[in-house]
């Protein structure tokens, strides 16, 4: 059995299937981990969701900011942007089944045996793993409930940006969502910065990538994340694996086989697009 971890798919169905064929992924024997942002920008969001849902217990995913934005569009809270290319999904006869399945997916995956943690954006250094797991469950419980549109309507925003256990209500849920699905940079004390999108070499002081600040989770676990295509899978410390390599922008779709740490890349079928590709939920 092999464990394959793949970065943000973003509706790139053909590349996903080609990459899985390249690594000889076998459902029922192998396990596939996906870093979130299954949908939007690429042409095959509908096909991606149908395929991933059909994998059953052979796949472990986390939700990304574009996945949450799609759910907000579906709930009538946000507008459908043509550049997201999700109209075929929203108009599909099985859209209700697919998106009700999607909103019941986790924001955090943990494998204690492998000492492996996966979240779409990463893990804020202000959390230990017990806190991260509890916080993820808070959002997951609301998303899977009948009141999920209330949460989706309130998730847009950059504040609060500092963790305290006293945070409650929608403010608490927004901080959790931003930490797990949008975060890139933090201040040295771990406080989130929700504005900078530069590469680490260009980021203004005192900002640091979240993974450059020592925290309880990264001290003990390997962390898999996506979200940050401009990293191009490079420049992370040992045990930190950024797998979003911008397939929907003309880059590649990247896979890491966990057992031997071997990388596989499937080139994109499309030419590079203009834009940074990180607009959903204000990125």
N, C-alpha and C positions, 0 to 999 in steps of 0.2 A: 504494500500500500504506500502511495506517495501523497504528499500534501502539496498542492499547487496554489500559490498566492498570486493573484492578478490585480493590477492597478485599475484605475477608473475606466470603465468600459464606455460610458457616455454614448450608448446607442450604436456602438460599432460592432454590430452583430457578426458580420462576415469575418472581421479580424478576430473576434473572440473564438468563433468556431475553428478558424484556421490555426490559431494558437493552440487550442486544445487538441487538435489533430497533430500538431507538431510535437507536442509532449506526450501524445498517446494517452490522454486522460481517459480513464475507464470508470464511468459512474458505477457505484456499487462496490468498487474496490478502492478507488482513490477519493480524496477529499479536495474540494475546490473552495478556496477562500477568496472573497471579492471585497475590495476596499470601499465600496459604495460608489455613488454617482453612476448607477447602472444606466441612467436615462439622460436624454437631452443632448443636443448638438449633432450627434451622429444620426444617420437615417433610419436606424433599426431599433428604436426603443421598444416598440411593441414586440418584436421578435426576441429581443434580449430578455424581457420580462417573462415571456412565455417559456423560453428555454430554461432560464434559471429556476423559475417556479417548478418546472417539470423535473428538476434534478432531485427534489425531495431532500432526503438526509445526506446526500452526497455534496451538498453545498452549505457554506456558512457565509453569510453576508452581514454587512453593517450598512445603515442608511447614511447617505451623504446629503449635502445641502441641496443639490439638484433633485434628489429623490423627494426631499421634503417640500421643495418648491412645486414639484409636479403634484403632490398631494394637495397643496394649497390651491393650485389651479383647478384641480378636480372638485374641490369643495366650494369653488366659486369665490375664493378669497383673493386670488391673484389672477392676472390676465395671462392668457396663453401667448407667449412671444413666438413669432414665426421662426426666429433663429434657433429656437429649442427643438423644432421639428418633431413635436410630440402629438400633432393633430391626428395622425393615423392611430395612435394608441388611444387617445381620448374618444375617438369615434368608433373604436372596435367593439364588436358585440360582447366581448368578455372583459371590457374595461373594469366593470364593477368587481369581478372576481380578482383580477390582477392587482388593482390598487387597494382593495381590502386586504389582500395577502401582503402587499408591500408595506402597508402601514403597521402591520403586526411583526415586522422584522426588527431585530435589535440594533442598538447603536454601539454596542461593544461586544467583542468576542474575546474569550479568555480560554487558553488551554494550559492548565496547570502542569500537565506532564511535559509539554514542550517549553514551558515558561514563556509563553507567547501571548501577546495582547494585540488586538487589532481594533482601531477606530479610524473613521474616515479622515479626520484632520490630525488626530494625535491625542495625547493625554497631557492636560495641564500639569506643570510641576507642582501645583498647589495641592494635588490630590494624591493620596495613597490608593492602592487598588481597591480596598474595601469601599472607600468613598466613591471612587469612579464607578464601581459596579452598582452601588446603591443609587447614585445619581442617574445612571443610564436607565435603571429600572423605573425611576420616577417618570421620565419622559416616555418610555415604552408603554407604561400603564395608561397614560393619557392618550397616546396615539392609538392604542387598541380599543379605547372606550368610545362610546357614542358621542362624547363631548370633544372629540379630537378637533373639530373645526375651531372651537374656542382657542385651543392652544395654537393652532396654525396661524390664526389671525394675530396672535400676540407674539409670535416668535421673531418677527422682524424687528431688528434694533440692535444696537451695539452695547447697551448698558443693561444691567450692571456688568462691569468687567473685572471684578475682584471677588474671589470666592470667600465666603464665610458660611459656616453651618447655619447661621441665623437667616440666611436668605430663604424666602418662602414664596408660595404662590407662583404666579406667572413670571415674576422676576427670576426666581430660582430656575424655572424651566428654561427660560431664555439663556441664562448663563450656561447651563448644562449643554444646551443645543449648540451654542456658539463654540464652546470648548471642544466638543466632540466632532463638529461638522464644519466649522469655519476657521478656526484658529490657525495662525501661522507664527506670529511673533508675540513675545511677552517682554515686559520689563523685567529687570533683574530679580524683583521680588515675586515674580510669577503672575503679576497682573496682566490681563490680556490687552494687546493692542489690535484693534479690529480694522485698521486703516492701511497699514503698510503691506504692499504686495511685491516689493523689490526682492531681488535675489539676495542671499545673505551678504554677498560682497558689497552690495550697494545700500543696505539698510542703514538708516541713521542711528547713531548712538542715542540712548543706551539700549536700543532694542536688540533682542537676540532671538533666533529661532527657538521655538518652545523646547526642541530637543537638545539645545545647547545649554540649558539650565538643569542642573542636577535635581532629580525628584525621586520620590520613593518608588515609583513604578519603573522608570528607566534604569534605576540602580539595580533592579532585581529581575526584570523581564526584557525580552526583546519586544520591540514595538513595530508593527506593520501599519502603514498609513498610506493614503493617497492624497488627493486634493491639491497638491502643490506641484503643478506640472512644470513650472519654470525651474524646479530643482533638477529635473531630468534624471531623477534617481541617483544623484551624486551629492557629495559633500555632507553626508550624515555620519555621525560617529558609529563606532562598532555597536551592533545590536539594534540599530535604528534603520528601518528599511522603508524608504519612500518609493512607492511603485507607480505613481502616476507619471507617465512619460508622454502625455499629450497626444494620444492616438487621434482624437477627434480634431486636432489642430494640424495634422500632417506628420506627427511624430510616430511612435510605435506603441503597441500594446505589450506591456512587460509582464513576465511571469517569473516567479522565484520558486524553484523546487526546494522545499525546506530541508529535506533530508541531506542533501549534499550542497546546498546553497548555490546551485547552478541557475543562471539566468537564461531565459529564452525571450526573444523579441519577435513580434509579428509586425512588419511595416504597415503603416496606414494605407488605405486605399484612396485617400483624398489628399488634395493639395492643402498646404497650410492656409488657414483662415486668418483674417485680420481680427485682432482683439485678444484680450488676455484670457477669455474663456471662463472667468470666475465671477459671474454677475449675480447668480441666484442667491437670494437672501443677502444681498449686498456683498456677495462672496463670503 
